[in-house]
Amino acid sequence: MRIWIAVIVAGCLASGCASHKAGASGGQAAAATQQPGGEGVYTNGNTVIRVEEAFVGKVASVNGALRYAVLDFALNPLPAVGAQLGVYRNGVKVGEVKITGPAYHSNTVGDLVAGEAQVGDDIRRGP
């Protein structure tokens, strides 16, 4: 019985992968070129692709009196000691942290060098 279930699941996966065909350009991938003056904006004809900075981490804890925060990078590699990252709340930059360590598993510590931070704020590289 288990073998039949495995065969059915494998068949579904194989048919799903086989149904994806190359784009309308006849199987040839169109080269993406950067638009002039558009940092992180690429185009391949009619399609415009915007490259956004990916989410990096979250604020796990904040000590406002001593101006430091514990940062959680559960799904991403830890940034290097000395890296400066932005603190974002609802997509708006509200502060900046400098990674000072120590690090333990997916957590590290950063000093608040500008602005503020609250638990749950996003930490990412950016302008």
HURAUR-V282568 format. One line per field, one symbol per residue. ss: DSSP state (~ for helix, > for strand, _ for the rest). psi: psi as a letter, one per 20 degrees, with the letter a starting at -180 (. if undefined). burial: + if it has 9 or more other C-alpha atoms within 8 Angstrom, else -. A space follows every 10 residues. Layout:
ss=???
psi=???
burial=???
//
This chain:
ss=_~~~~~~~~~ ~~~~~~~~__ __________ __>>______ >>>____>>> ______>>>> >>>____>>> >>________ ___>>>>>>_ _>>>>>>>>> >>>>__>>>> >>>>>_____ _>>>___
psi=ghghghgggh ggghhghhio rqaijkippp ppqpqpjnpj pqqldipppp oqpqpgaqph qpnhgilrqp pplgjqqpqq piqpqqppok ippiapqppi rrqodjqrqq poiqbrqqpi qqprqr.
burial=---------- ---------- ---------- ---++----- ++++---+-- -----+++++ ++----++++ +++------- ---++++++- ---+++++++ -----+++++ +++--++-+- +++++--
//
